[in-house]
Amino acid sequence: MKLLKELSLDFARIRFYESGLAHIDIIGDYLITEKEVRVINTHLGELNEGNAMLILITAEEVTQFDDSARVFSASEEGSKYSVAEAFVVKSLSQRLIANFYVKVNKPPIPSKVFNSEKEAIKWLESKR
């Protein structure tokens, strides 16, 4: 995949590829709140000129997402730049939170949890 743009934040790195995929990698021992998700959402809109894209989300094993982050992400506003989103988890706690998000918060776009980036990207590409 050809990288078009990359943005580094204090808590995340966002890479946007020619294929229309955005990879959000949460870095560090961080509790992601609605504030950080709004910042990411704003940058996603800017990276692809307001168009929706495929979203791959990865995080370090200790990273967590709080209730406000999940509620905003599952809202129309929080998912307006997403065609579909795939979460790659590295721990049981991340799997529980990601599955809770998908099944309880019920985002308005296709969303799924994976163990590997390769499988997540394959699934995302099927959602074009």
Backbone as XML, in Angstrom:
<?xml version="1.0"?>
<chain id="A" units="angstrom">
  <residue number="1" name="MET">
    <atom name="N" x="0.843" y="-1.189" z="0.000"/>
    <atom name="CA" x="0.000" y="0.000" z="0.000"/>
    <atom name="C" x="0.879" y="1.240" z="0.000"/>
  </residue>
  <residue number="2" name="LYS">
    <atom name="N" x="0.508" y="2.181" z="-0.828"/>
    <atom name="CA" x="1.275" y="3.421" z="-0.915"/>
    <atom name="C" x="0.760" y="4.425" z="0.113"/>
  </residue>
  <residue number="3" name="LEU">
    <atom name="N" x="1.659" y="4.893" z="0.984"/>
    <atom name="CA" x="1.324" y="5.875" z="2.005"/>
    <atom name="C" x="1.229" y="7.263" z="1.364"/>
  </residue>
  <residue number="4" name="LEU">
    <atom name="N" x="0.095" y="7.924" z="1.598"/>
    <atom name="CA" x="-0.099" y="9.275" z="1.060"/>
    <atom name="C" x="0.204" y="10.355" z="2.085"/>
  </residue>
  <residue number="5" name="LYS">
    <atom name="N" x="-0.274" y="10.144" z="3.306"/>
    <atom name="CA" x="-0.109" y="11.155" z="4.352"/>
    <atom name="C" x="0.074" y="10.460" z="5.687"/>
  </residue>
  <residue number="6" name="GLU">
    <atom name="N" x="0.813" y="11.121" z="6.579"/>
    <atom name="CA" x="0.986" y="10.605" z="7.931"/>
    <atom name="C" x="0.945" y="11.771" z="8.899"/>
  </residue>
  <residue number="7" name="LEU">
    <atom name="N" x="0.290" y="11.544" z="10.031"/>
    <atom name="CA" x="0.147" y="12.568" z="11.052"/>
    <atom name="C" x="0.477" y="11.955" z="12.399"/>
  </residue>
  <residue number="8" name="SER">
    <atom name="N" x="1.334" y="12.615" z="13.173"/>
    <atom name="CA" x="1.668" y="12.137" z="14.510"/>
    <atom name="C" x="1.066" y="13.061" z="15.550"/>
  </residue>
  <residue number="9" name="LEU">
    <atom name="N" x="0.339" y="12.463" z="16.495"/>
    <atom name="CA" x="-0.230" y="13.170" z="17.632"/>
    <atom name="C" x="0.468" y="12.654" z="18.887"/>
  </residue>
  <residue number="10" name="ASP">
    <atom name="N" x="0.211" y="13.271" z="20.024"/>
    <atom name="CA" x="0.819" y="12.809" z="21.278"/>
    <atom name="C" x="0.414" y="11.385" z="21.621"/>
  </residue>
  <residue number="11" name="PHE">
    <atom name="N" x="-0.772" y="10.980" z="21.213"/>
    <atom name="CA" x="-1.333" y="9.699" z="21.623"/>
    <atom name="C" x="-1.600" y="8.748" z="20.460"/>
  </residue>
  <residue number="12" name="ALA">
    <atom name="N" x="-1.346" y="9.183" z="19.241"/>
    <atom name="CA" x="-1.658" y="8.328" z="18.091"/>
    <atom name="C" x="-0.866" y="8.739" z="16.854"/>
  </residue>
  <residue number="13" name="ARG">
    <atom name="N" x="-0.777" y="7.777" z="15.943"/>
    <atom name="CA" x="-0.224" y="8.036" z="14.615"/>
    <atom name="C" x="-1.314" y="7.648" z="13.621"/>
  </residue>
  <residue number="14" name="ILE">
    <atom name="N" x="-1.587" y="8.533" z="12.673"/>
    <atom name="CA" x="-2.613" y="8.259" z="11.666"/>
    <atom name="C" x="-1.922" y="8.221" z="10.309"/>
  </residue>
  <residue number="15" name="ARG">
    <atom name="N" x="-2.099" y="7.115" z="9.600"/>
    <atom name="CA" x="-1.533" y="6.976" z="8.263"/>
    <atom name="C" x="-2.668" y="6.780" z="7.269"/>
  </residue>
  <residue number="16" name="PHE">
    <atom name="N" x="-2.624" y="7.520" z="6.180"/>
    <atom name="CA" x="-3.649" y="7.432" z="5.147"/>
    <atom name="C" x="-3.013" y="6.913" z="3.867"/>
  </residue>
  <residue number="17" name="TYR">
    <atom name="N" x="-3.593" y="5.835" z="3.326"/>
    <atom name="CA" x="-3.029" y="5.153" z="2.167"/>
    <atom name="C" x="-3.835" y="5.417" z="0.902"/>
  </residue>
  <residue number="18" name="GLU">
    <atom name="N" x="-3.169" y="5.254" z="-0.219"/>
    <atom name="CA" x="-3.779" y="5.461" z="-1.535"/>
    <atom name="C" x="-5.033" y="4.605" z="-1.728"/>
  </residue>
  <residue number="19" name="SER">
    <atom name="N" x="-5.081" y="3.462" z="-1.085"/>
    <atom name="CA" x="-6.213" y="2.541" z="-1.221"/>
    <atom name="C" x="-7.487" y="3.051" z="-0.541"/>
  </residue>
  <residue number="20" name="GLY">
    <atom name="N" x="-7.379" y="4.154" z="0.213"/>
    <atom name="CA" x="-8.538" y="4.673" z="0.937"/>
    <atom name="C" x="-8.637" y="4.142" z="2.351"/>
  </residue>
  <residue number="21" name="LEU">
    <atom name="N" x="-7.556" y="3.531" z="2.815"/>
    <atom name="CA" x="-7.502" y="2.999" z="4.171"/>
    <atom name="C" x="-6.770" y="3.979" z="5.076"/>
  </residue>
  <residue number="22" name="ALA">
    <atom name="N" x="-7.326" y="4.218" z="6.256"/>
    <atom name="CA" x="-6.643" y="5.004" z="7.277"/>
    <atom name="C" x="-6.301" y="4.065" z="8.424"/>
  </residue>
  <residue number="23" name="HIS">
    <atom name="N" x="-5.047" y="4.086" z="8.853"/>
    <atom name="CA" x="-4.592" y="3.263" z="9.975"/>
    <atom name="C" x="-4.359" y="4.188" z="11.159"/>
  </residue>
  <residue number="24" name="ILE">
    <atom name="N" x="-5.170" y="3.991" z="12.205"/>
    <atom name="CA" x="-5.022" y="4.750" z="13.440"/>
    <atom name="C" x="-4.323" y="3.828" z="14.426"/>
  </residue>
  <residue number="25" name="ASP">
    <atom name="N" x="-3.125" y="4.214" z="14.843"/>
    <atom name="CA" x="-2.355" y="3.418" z="15.788"/>
    <atom name="C" x="-2.229" y="4.227" z="17.081"/>
  </residue>
  <residue number="26" name="ILE">
    <atom name="N" x="-2.903" y="3.768" z="18.130"/>
    <atom name="CA" x="-2.845" y="4.443" z="19.420"/>
    <atom name="C" x="-1.550" y="4.019" z="20.096"/>
  </residue>
  <residue number="27" name="ILE">
    <atom name="N" x="-0.764" y="4.988" z="20.531"/>
    <atom name="CA" x="0.553" y="4.696" z="21.095"/>
    <atom name="C" x="0.588" y="5.016" z="22.591"/>
  </residue>
  <residue number="28" name="GLY">
    <atom name="N" x="1.376" y="4.278" z="23.295"/>
    <atom name="CA" x="1.594" y="4.538" z="24.714"/>
    <atom name="C" x="0.526" y="3.953" z="25.618"/>
  </residue>
  <residue number="29" name="ASP">
    <atom name="N" x="0.758" y="4.137" z="26.892"/>
    <atom name="CA" x="-0.151" y="3.687" z="27.949"/>
    <atom name="C" x="-1.193" y="4.779" z="28.119"/>
  </residue>
  <residue number="30" name="TYR">
    <atom name="N" x="-2.259" y="4.691" z="27.339"/>
    <atom name="CA" x="-3.188" y="5.805" z="27.230"/>
    <atom name="C" x="-4.627" y="5.359" z="27.448"/>
  </residue>
  <residue number="31" name="LEU">
    <atom name="N" x="-5.389" y="6.181" z="28.141"/>
    <atom name="CA" x="-6.832" y="5.992" z="28.232"/>
    <atom name="C" x="-7.448" y="6.978" z="27.247"/>
  </residue>
  <residue number="32" name="ILE">
    <atom name="N" x="-8.014" y="6.466" z="26.183"/>
    <atom name="CA" x="-8.597" y="7.307" z="25.139"/>
    <atom name="C" x="-10.008" y="7.718" z="25.575"/>
  </residue>
  <residue number="33" name="THR">
    <atom name="N" x="-10.263" y="9.024" z="25.536"/>
    <atom name="CA" x="-11.564" y="9.579" z="25.904"/>
    <atom name="C" x="-12.208" y="10.198" z="24.663"/>
  </residue>
  <residue number="34" name="GLU">
    <atom name="N" x="-13.394" y="10.740" z="24.842"/>
    <atom name="CA" x="-14.074" y="11.411" z="23.732"/>
    <atom name="C" x="-13.217" y="12.529" z="23.150"/>
  </residue>
  <residue number="35" name="LYS">
    <atom name="N" x="-12.487" y="13.228" z="23.990"/>
    <atom name="CA" x="-11.630" y="14.330" z="23.521"/>
    <atom name="C" x="-10.643" y="13.851" z="22.452"/>
  </residue>
  <residue number="36" name="GLU">
    <atom name="N" x="-9.947" y="12.760" z="22.725"/>
    <atom name="CA" x="-8.971" y="12.234" z="21.762"/>
    <atom name="C" x="-9.662" y="11.705" z="20.509"/>
  </residue>
  <residue number="37" name="VAL">
    <atom name="N" x="-10.816" y="11.063" z="20.675"/>
    <atom name="CA" x="-11.538" y="10.535" z="19.517"/>
    <atom name="C" x="-12.011" y="11.682" z="18.623"/>
  </residue>
  <residue number="38" name="ARG">
    <atom name="N" x="-12.441" y="12.777" z="19.209"/>
    <atom name="CA" x="-12.849" y="13.946" z="18.411"/>
    <atom name="C" x="-11.664" y="14.510" z="17.630"/>
  </residue>
  <residue number="39" name="VAL">
    <atom name="N" x="-10.497" y="14.562" z="18.253"/>
    <atom name="CA" x="-9.290" y="15.047" z="17.564"/>
    <atom name="C" x="-8.981" y="14.136" z="16.376"/>
  </residue>
  <residue number="40" name="ILE">
    <atom name="N" x="-9.007" y="12.831" z="16.601"/>
    <atom name="CA" x="-8.749" y="11.881" z="15.513"/>
    <atom name="C" x="-9.786" y="12.055" z="14.408"/>
  </residue>
  <residue number="41" name="ASN">
    <atom name="N" x="-11.041" y="12.182" z="14.775"/>
    <atom name="CA" x="-12.123" y="12.325" z="13.797"/>
    <atom name="C" x="-11.920" y="13.573" z="12.931"/>
  </residue>
  <residue number="42" name="THR">
    <atom name="N" x="-11.545" y="14.667" z="13.549"/>
    <atom name="CA" x="-11.281" y="15.902" z="12.807"/>
    <atom name="C" x="-10.155" y="15.700" z="11.796"/>
  </residue>
  <residue number="43" name="HIS">
    <atom name="N" x="-9.091" y="15.041" z="12.233"/>
    <atom name="CA" x="-7.962" y="14.799" z="11.329"/>
    <atom name="C" x="-8.329" y="13.836" z="10.202"/>
  </residue>
  <residue number="44" name="LEU">
    <atom name="N" x="-9.173" y="12.847" z="10.488"/>
    <atom name="CA" x="-9.619" y="11.940" z="9.420"/>
    <atom name="C" x="-10.362" y="12.715" z="8.341"/>
  </residue>
  <residue number="45" name="GLY">
    <atom name="N" x="-11.224" y="13.628" z="8.756"/>
    <atom name="CA" x="-11.957" y="14.454" z="7.797"/>
    <atom name="C" x="-11.026" y="15.286" z="6.933"/>
  </residue>
  <residue number="46" name="GLU">
    <atom name="N" x="-9.988" y="15.821" z="7.556"/>
    <atom name="CA" x="-9.021" y="16.642" z="6.822"/>
    <atom name="C" x="-8.158" y="15.797" z="5.887"/>
  </residue>
  <residue number="47" name="LEU">
    <atom name="N" x="-7.737" y="14.615" z="6.335"/>
    <atom name="CA" x="-6.860" y="13.759" z="5.525"/>
    <atom name="C" x="-7.499" y="13.342" z="4.211"/>
  </residue>
  <residue number="48" name="ASN">
    <atom name="N" x="-8.794" y="13.093" z="4.228"/>
    <atom name="CA" x="-9.465" y="12.595" z="3.025"/>
    <atom name="C" x="-10.515" y="13.578" z="2.526"/>
  </residue>
  <residue number="49" name="GLU">
    <atom name="N" x="-10.307" y="14.855" z="2.823"/>
    <atom name="CA" x="-11.159" y="15.930" z="2.319"/>
    <atom name="C" x="-12.641" y="15.680" z="2.575"/>
  </residue>
  <residue number="50" name="GLY">
    <atom name="N" x="-12.957" y="15.158" z="3.772"/>
    <atom name="CA" x="-14.342" y="14.959" z="4.161"/>
    <atom name="C" x="-14.988" y="13.690" z="3.660"/>
  </residue>
  <residue number="51" name="ASN">
    <atom name="N" x="-14.241" y="12.864" z="2.950"/>
    <atom name="CA" x="-14.792" y="11.609" z="2.433"/>
    <atom name="C" x="-14.589" y="10.470" z="3.426"/>
  </residue>
  <residue number="52" name="ALA">
    <atom name="N" x="-15.520" y="9.539" z="3.446"/>
    <atom name="CA" x="-15.414" y="8.377" z="4.325"/>
    <atom name="C" x="-14.374" y="7.404" z="3.794"/>
  </residue>
  <residue number="53" name="MET">
    <atom name="N" x="-13.747" y="6.664" z="4.704"/>
    <atom name="CA" x="-12.693" y="5.727" z="4.331"/>
    <atom name="C" x="-12.763" y="4.477" z="5.197"/>
  </residue>
  <residue number="54" name="LEU">
    <atom name="N" x="-11.969" y="3.500" z="4.863"/>
    <atom name="CA" x="-11.844" y="2.286" z="5.662"/>
    <atom name="C" x="-10.908" y="2.597" z="6.825"/>
  </residue>
  <residue number="55" name="ILE">
    <atom name="N" x="-11.268" y="2.158" z="8.033"/>
    <atom name="CA" x="-10.497" y="2.507" z="9.225"/>
    <atom name="C" x="-9.956" y="1.244" z="9.894"/>
  </residue>
  <residue number="56" name="LEU">
    <atom name="N" x="-8.642" y="1.192" z="10.050"/>
    <atom name="CA" x="-7.966" y="0.133" z="10.788"/>
    <atom name="C" x="-7.462" y="0.747" z="12.086"/>
  </residue>
  <residue number="57" name="ILE">
    <atom name="N" x="-7.853" y="0.167" z="13.222"/>
    <atom name="CA" x="-7.458" y="0.704" z="14.516"/>
    <atom name="C" x="-6.625" y="-0.323" z="15.260"/>
  </residue>
  <residue number="58" name="THR">
    <atom name="N" x="-5.412" y="0.089" z="15.628"/>
    <atom name="CA" x="-4.541" y="-0.741" z="16.439"/>
    <atom name="C" x="-4.127" y="0.077" z="17.655"/>
  </residue>
  <residue number="59" name="ALA">
    <atom name="N" x="-3.693" y="-0.606" z="18.696"/>
    <atom name="CA" x="-3.260" y="0.079" z="19.911"/>
    <atom name="C" x="-2.273" y="-0.804" z="20.652"/>
  </residue>
  <residue number="60" name="GLU">
    <atom name="N" x="-1.469" y="-0.174" z="21.478"/>
    <atom name="CA" x="-0.575" y="-0.949" z="22.319"/>
    <atom name="C" x="-1.406" y="-1.731" z="23.329"/>
  </residue>
  <residue number="61" name="GLU">
    <atom name="N" x="-0.836" y="-2.776" z="23.844"/>
    <atom name="CA" x="-1.569" y="-3.704" z="24.701"/>
    <atom name="C" x="-2.211" y="-3.040" z="25.915"/>
  </residue>
  <residue number="62" name="VAL">
    <atom name="N" x="-1.614" y="-1.992" z="26.438"/>
    <atom name="CA" x="-2.131" y="-1.342" z="27.655"/>
    <atom name="C" x="-3.126" y="-0.221" z="27.373"/>
  </residue>
  <residue number="63" name="THR">
    <atom name="N" x="-3.340" y="0.123" z="26.117"/>
    <atom name="CA" x="-4.264" y="1.198" z="25.755"/>
    <atom name="C" x="-5.704" y="0.768" z="26.010"/>
  </residue>
  <residue number="64" name="GLN">
    <atom name="N" x="-6.506" y="1.692" z="26.527"/>
    <atom name="CA" x="-7.919" y="1.431" z="26.780"/>
    <atom name="C" x="-8.761" y="2.596" z="26.255"/>
  </residue>
  <residue number="65" name="PHE">
    <atom name="N" x="-10.049" y="2.346" z="26.060"/>
    <atom name="CA" x="-10.995" y="3.355" z="25.588"/>
    <atom name="C" x="-12.099" y="3.478" z="26.624"/>
  </residue>
  <residue number="66" name="ASP">
    <atom name="N" x="-12.411" y="4.713" z="27.046"/>
    <atom name="CA" x="-13.451" y="4.870" z="28.062"/>
    <atom name="C" x="-14.837" y="4.945" z="27.419"/>
  </residue>
  <residue number="67" name="ASP">
    <atom name="N" x="-15.867" y="5.009" z="28.284"/>
    <atom name="CA" x="-17.262" y="5.029" z="27.810"/>
    <atom name="C" x="-17.522" y="6.184" z="26.850"/>
  </residue>
  <residue number="68" name="SER">
    <atom name="N" x="-17.010" y="7.370" z="27.176"/>
    <atom name="CA" x="-17.282" y="8.538" z="26.326"/>
    <atom name="C" x="-16.696" y="8.359" z="24.934"/>
  </residue>
  <residue number="69" name="ALA">
    <atom name="N" x="-15.540" y="7.718" z="24.837"/>
    <atom name="CA" x="-14.913" y="7.459" z="23.528"/>
    <atom name="C" x="-15.768" y="6.490" z="22.716"/>
  </residue>
  <residue number="70" name="ARG">
    <atom name="N" x="-16.267" y="5.463" z="23.370"/>
    <atom name="CA" x="-17.091" y="4.473" z="22.658"/>
    <atom name="C" x="-18.425" y="5.066" z="22.224"/>
  </residue>
  <residue number="71" name="VAL">
    <atom name="N" x="-19.057" y="5.850" z="23.088"/>
    <atom name="CA" x="-20.355" y="6.452" z="22.741"/>
    <atom name="C" x="-20.192" y="7.413" z="21.567"/>
  </residue>
  <residue number="72" name="PHE">
    <atom name="N" x="-19.176" y="8.276" z="21.617"/>
    <atom name="CA" x="-18.970" y="9.214" z="20.507"/>
    <atom name="C" x="-18.630" y="8.467" z="19.225"/>
  </residue>
  <residue number="73" name="SER">
    <atom name="N" x="-17.749" y="7.481" z="19.305"/>
    <atom name="CA" x="-17.339" y="6.734" z="18.108"/>
    <atom name="C" x="-18.514" y="6.032" z="17.444"/>
  </residue>
  <residue number="74" name="ALA">
    <atom name="N" x="-19.487" y="5.593" z="18.236"/>
    <atom name="CA" x="-20.649" y="4.885" z="17.696"/>
    <atom name="C" x="-21.739" y="5.830" z="17.209"/>
  </residue>
  <residue number="75" name="SER">
    <atom name="N" x="-21.551" y="7.134" z="17.387"/>
    <atom name="CA" x="-22.556" y="8.103" z="16.940"/>
    <atom name="C" x="-22.401" y="8.396" z="15.446"/>
  </residue>
  <residue number="76" name="GLU">
    <atom name="N" x="-23.425" y="9.003" z="14.864"/>
    <atom name="CA" x="-23.350" y="9.414" z="13.450"/>
    <atom name="C" x="-22.170" y="10.368" z="13.237"/>
  </residue>
  <residue number="77" name="GLU">
    <atom name="N" x="-22.013" y="11.329" z="14.139"/>
    <atom name="CA" x="-20.910" y="12.286" z="14.020"/>
    <atom name="C" x="-19.557" y="11.593" z="14.126"/>
  </residue>
  <residue number="78" name="GLY">
    <atom name="N" x="-19.451" y="10.664" z="15.060"/>
    <atom name="CA" x="-18.188" y="9.977" z="15.293"/>
    <atom name="C" x="-17.787" y="9.017" z="14.198"/>
  </residue>
  <residue number="79" name="SER">
    <atom name="N" x="-18.726" y="8.597" z="13.381"/>
    <atom name="CA" x="-18.405" y="7.641" z="12.315"/>
    <atom name="C" x="-18.616" y="8.210" z="10.913"/>
  </residue>
  <residue number="80" name="LYS">
    <atom name="N" x="-18.773" y="9.525" z="10.819"/>
    <atom name="CA" x="-19.085" y="10.111" z="9.508"/>
    <atom name="C" x="-17.961" y="9.983" z="8.482"/>
  </residue>
  <residue number="81" name="TYR">
    <atom name="N" x="-16.734" y="9.743" z="8.913"/>
    <atom name="CA" x="-15.633" y="9.582" z="7.962"/>
    <atom name="C" x="-15.236" y="8.117" z="7.797"/>
  </residue>
  <residue number="82" name="SER">
    <atom name="N" x="-16.090" y="7.207" z="8.227"/>
    <atom name="CA" x="-15.779" y="5.770" z="8.188"/>
    <atom name="C" x="-16.765" y="5.011" z="7.316"/>
  </residue>
  <residue number="83" name="VAL">
    <atom name="N" x="-16.228" y="4.186" z="6.431"/>
    <atom name="CA" x="-17.039" y="3.238" z="5.654"/>
    <atom name="C" x="-17.226" y="1.982" z="6.499"/>
  </residue>
  <residue number="84" name="ALA">
    <atom name="N" x="-16.139" y="1.546" z="7.117"/>
    <atom name="CA" x="-16.121" y="0.372" z="7.991"/>
    <atom name="C" x="-14.896" y="0.518" z="8.889"/>
  </residue>
  <residue number="85" name="GLU">
    <atom name="N" x="-14.945" y="-0.149" z="10.054"/>
    <atom name="CA" x="-13.809" y="-0.072" z="10.960"/>
    <atom name="C" x="-13.468" y="-1.452" z="11.505"/>
  </residue>
  <residue number="86" name="ALA">
    <atom name="N" x="-12.159" y="-1.720" z="11.554"/>
    <atom name="CA" x="-11.658" y="-2.988" z="12.069"/>
    <atom name="C" x="-10.712" y="-2.697" z="13.225"/>
  </residue>
  <residue number="87" name="PHE">
    <atom name="N" x="-10.912" y="-3.413" z="14.311"/>
    <atom name="CA" x="-10.083" y="-3.259" z="15.506"/>
    <atom name="C" x="-9.179" y="-4.470" z="15.638"/>
  </residue>
  <residue number="88" name="VAL">
    <atom name="N" x="-7.884" y="-4.243" z="15.776"/>
    <atom name="CA" x="-6.947" y="-5.329" z="16.022"/>
    <atom name="C" x="-6.579" y="-5.253" z="17.496"/>
  </residue>
  <residue number="89" name="VAL">
    <atom name="N" x="-6.908" y="-6.318" z="18.231"/>
    <atom name="CA" x="-6.695" y="-6.316" z="19.673"/>
    <atom name="C" x="-5.487" y="-7.165" z="20.047"/>
  </residue>
  <residue number="90" name="LYS">
    <atom name="N" x="-4.870" y="-6.794" z="21.177"/>
    <atom name="CA" x="-3.673" y="-7.497" z="21.636"/>
    <atom name="C" x="-3.820" y="-8.066" z="23.036"/>
  </residue>
  <residue number="91" name="SER">
    <atom name="N" x="-4.961" y="-7.842" z="23.657"/>
    <atom name="CA" x="-5.156" y="-8.348" z="25.016"/>
    <atom name="C" x="-6.623" y="-8.705" z="25.222"/>
  </residue>
  <residue number="92" name="LEU">
    <atom name="N" x="-6.871" y="-9.480" z="26.250"/>
    <atom name="CA" x="-8.238" y="-9.863" z="26.578"/>
    <atom name="C" x="-9.072" y="-8.637" z="26.938"/>
  </residue>
  <residue number="93" name="SER">
    <atom name="N" x="-8.508" y="-7.706" z="27.687"/>
    <atom name="CA" x="-9.279" y="-6.513" z="28.060"/>
    <atom name="C" x="-9.654" y="-5.690" z="26.822"/>
  </residue>
  <residue number="94" name="GLN">
    <atom name="N" x="-8.741" y="-5.575" z="25.858"/>
    <atom name="CA" x="-9.075" y="-4.866" z="24.621"/>
    <atom name="C" x="-10.173" y="-5.605" z="23.859"/>
  </residue>
  <residue number="95" name="ARG">
    <atom name="N" x="-10.091" y="-6.927" z="23.824"/>
    <atom name="CA" x="-11.116" y="-7.717" z="23.119"/>
    <atom name="C" x="-12.480" y="-7.494" z="23.762"/>
  </residue>
  <residue number="96" name="LEU">
    <atom name="N" x="-12.542" y="-7.514" z="25.079"/>
    <atom name="CA" x="-13.812" y="-7.311" z="25.782"/>
    <atom name="C" x="-14.395" y="-5.929" z="25.478"/>
  </residue>
  <residue number="97" name="ILE">
    <atom name="N" x="-13.558" y="-4.911" z="25.531"/>
    <atom name="CA" x="-14.032" y="-3.547" z="25.272"/>
    <atom name="C" x="-14.446" y="-3.391" z="23.814"/>
  </residue>
  <residue number="98" name="ALA">
    <atom name="N" x="-13.658" y="-3.917" z="22.888"/>
    <atom name="CA" x="-13.992" y="-3.803" z="21.467"/>
    <atom name="C" x="-15.280" y="-4.558" z="21.142"/>
  </residue>
  <residue number="99" name="ASN">
    <atom name="N" x="-15.439" y="-5.746" z="21.688"/>
    <atom name="CA" x="-16.676" y="-6.505" z="21.457"/>
    <atom name="C" x="-17.874" y="-5.797" z="22.082"/>
  </residue>
  <residue number="100" name="PHE">
    <atom name="N" x="-17.690" y="-5.207" z="23.253"/>
    <atom name="CA" x="-18.759" y="-4.435" z="23.891"/>
    <atom name="C" x="-19.162" y="-3.274" z="22.977"/>
  </residue>
  <residue number="101" name="TYR">
    <atom name="N" x="-18.177" y="-2.591" z="22.428"/>
    <atom name="CA" x="-18.436" y="-1.468" z="21.508"/>
    <atom name="C" x="-19.266" y="-1.934" z="20.309"/>
  </residue>
  <residue number="102" name="VAL">
    <atom name="N" x="-18.847" y="-3.023" z="19.686"/>
    <atom name="CA" x="-19.529" y="-3.513" z="18.489"/>
    <atom name="C" x="-20.945" y="-3.996" z="18.805"/>
  </residue>
  <residue number="103" name="LYS">
    <atom name="N" x="-21.102" y="-4.729" z="19.908"/>
    <atom name="CA" x="-22.391" y="-5.356" z="20.210"/>
    <atom name="C" x="-23.353" y="-4.476" z="21.007"/>
  </residue>
  <residue number="104" name="VAL">
    <atom name="N" x="-22.829" y="-3.603" z="21.855"/>
    <atom name="CA" x="-23.697" y="-2.786" z="22.707"/>
    <atom name="C" x="-23.822" y="-1.355" z="22.197"/>
  </residue>
  <residue number="105" name="ASN">
    <atom name="N" x="-22.681" y="-0.718" z="21.877"/>
    <atom name="CA" x="-22.743" y="0.652" z="21.350"/>
    <atom name="C" x="-23.288" y="0.672" z="19.927"/>
  </residue>
  <residue number="106" name="LYS">
    <atom name="N" x="-23.131" y="-0.416" z="19.207"/>
    <atom name="CA" x="-23.681" y="-0.613" z="17.866"/>
    <atom name="C" x="-23.413" y="0.558" z="16.914"/>
  </residue>
  <residue number="107" name="PRO">
    <atom name="N" x="-22.173" y="0.701" z="16.466"/>
    <atom name="CA" x="-21.870" y="1.764" z="15.501"/>
    <atom name="C" x="-22.696" y="1.604" z="14.225"/>
  </residue>
  <residue number="108" name="PRO">
    <atom name="N" x="-23.010" y="2.709" z="13.542"/>
    <atom name="CA" x="-23.863" y="2.655" z="12.349"/>
    <atom name="C" x="-23.149" y="2.161" z="11.088"/>
  </residue>
  <residue number="109" name="ILE">
    <atom name="N" x="-21.913" y="1.745" z="11.219"/>
    <atom name="CA" x="-21.126" y="1.239" z="10.088"/>
    <atom name="C" x="-20.645" y="-0.173" z="10.434"/>
  </residue>
  <residue number="110" name="PRO">
    <atom name="N" x="-20.292" y="-0.985" z="9.431"/>
    <atom name="CA" x="-19.760" y="-2.315" z="9.730"/>
    <atom name="C" x="-18.500" y="-2.190" z="10.598"/>
  </residue>
  <residue number="111" name="SER">
    <atom name="N" x="-18.454" y="-2.952" z="11.690"/>
    <atom name="CA" x="-17.332" y="-2.917" z="12.633"/>
    <atom name="C" x="-17.060" y="-4.334" z="13.108"/>
  </residue>
  <residue number="112" name="LYS">
    <atom name="N" x="-15.773" y="-4.688" z="13.213"/>
    <atom name="CA" x="-15.427" y="-6.050" z="13.593"/>
    <atom name="C" x="-14.086" y="-6.056" z="14.330"/>
  </residue>
  <residue number="113" name="VAL">
    <atom name="N" x="-13.899" y="-7.058" z="15.181"/>
    <atom name="CA" x="-12.693" y="-7.208" z="15.994"/>
    <atom name="C" x="-11.849" y="-8.353" z="15.436"/>
  </residue>
  <residue number="114" name="PHE">
    <atom name="N" x="-10.526" y="-8.128" z="15.376"/>
    <atom name="CA" x="-9.594" y="-9.111" z="14.808"/>
    <atom name="C" x="-8.381" y="-9.298" z="15.697"/>
  </residue>
  <residue number="115" name="ASN">
    <atom name="N" x="-7.685" y="-10.409" z="15.485"/>
    <atom name="CA" x="-6.406" y="-10.671" z="16.156"/>
    <atom name="C" x="-5.221" y="-10.247" z="15.294"/>
  </residue>
  <residue number="116" name="SER">
    <atom name="N" x="-5.417" y="-10.154" z="13.968"/>
    <atom name="CA" x="-4.298" y="-9.824" z="13.088"/>
    <atom name="C" x="-4.659" y="-8.686" z="12.129"/>
  </residue>
  <residue number="117" name="GLU">
    <atom name="N" x="-3.659" y="-7.876" z="11.838"/>
    <atom name="CA" x="-3.849" y="-6.764" z="10.897"/>
    <atom name="C" x="-4.164" y="-7.287" z="9.501"/>
  </residue>
  <residue number="118" name="LYS">
    <atom name="N" x="-3.515" y="-8.378" z="9.111"/>
    <atom name="CA" x="-3.728" y="-8.935" z="7.774"/>
    <atom name="C" x="-5.193" y="-9.304" z="7.565"/>
  </residue>
  <residue number="119" name="GLU">
    <atom name="N" x="-5.784" y="-10.009" z="8.531"/>
    <atom name="CA" x="-7.195" y="-10.392" z="8.430"/>
    <atom name="C" x="-8.111" y="-9.163" z="8.490"/>
  </residue>
  <residue number="120" name="ALA">
    <atom name="N" x="-7.756" y="-8.203" z="9.315"/>
    <atom name="CA" x="-8.560" y="-6.978" z="9.433"/>
    <atom name="C" x="-8.575" y="-6.213" z="8.110"/>
  </residue>
  <residue number="121" name="ILE">
    <atom name="N" x="-7.424" y="-6.089" z="7.479"/>
    <atom name="CA" x="-7.342" y="-5.370" z="6.202"/>
    <atom name="C" x="-8.110" y="-6.119" z="5.116"/>
  </residue>
  <residue number="122" name="LYS">
    <atom name="N" x="-7.989" y="-7.427" z="5.099"/>
    <atom name="CA" x="-8.727" y="-8.234" z="4.116"/>
    <atom name="C" x="-10.240" y="-7.981" z="4.269"/>
  </residue>
  <residue number="123" name="TRP">
    <atom name="N" x="-10.723" y="-8.006" z="5.510"/>
    <atom name="CA" x="-12.155" y="-7.763" z="5.765"/>
    <atom name="C" x="-12.537" y="-6.338" z="5.351"/>
  </residue>
  <residue number="124" name="LEU">
    <atom name="N" x="-11.711" y="-5.362" z="5.715"/>
    <atom name="CA" x="-12.014" y="-3.968" z="5.352"/>
    <atom name="C" x="-12.113" y="-3.814" z="3.835"/>
  </residue>
  <residue number="125" name="GLU">
    <atom name="N" x="-11.183" y="-4.408" z="3.116"/>
    <atom name="CA" x="-11.204" y="-4.287" z="1.652"/>
    <atom name="C" x="-12.462" y="-4.887" z="1.046"/>
  </residue>
  <residue number="126" name="SER">
    <atom name="N" x="-13.070" y="-5.840" z="1.723"/>
    <atom name="CA" x="-14.340" y="-6.414" z="1.227"/>
    <atom name="C" x="-15.531" y="-5.477" z="1.453"/>
  </residue>
  <residue number="127" name="LYS">
    <atom name="N" x="-15.308" y="-4.401" z="2.200"/>
    <atom name="CA" x="-16.391" y="-3.458" z="2.537"/>
    <atom name="C" x="-16.411" y="-2.226" z="1.648"/>
  </residue>
  <residue number="128" name="ARG">
    <atom name="N" x="-15.573" y="-2.181" z="0.639"/>
    <atom name="CA" x="-15.521" y="-1.023" z="-0.279"/>
    <atom name="C" x="-16.836" y="-0.830" z="-0.968"/>
  </residue>
</chain>
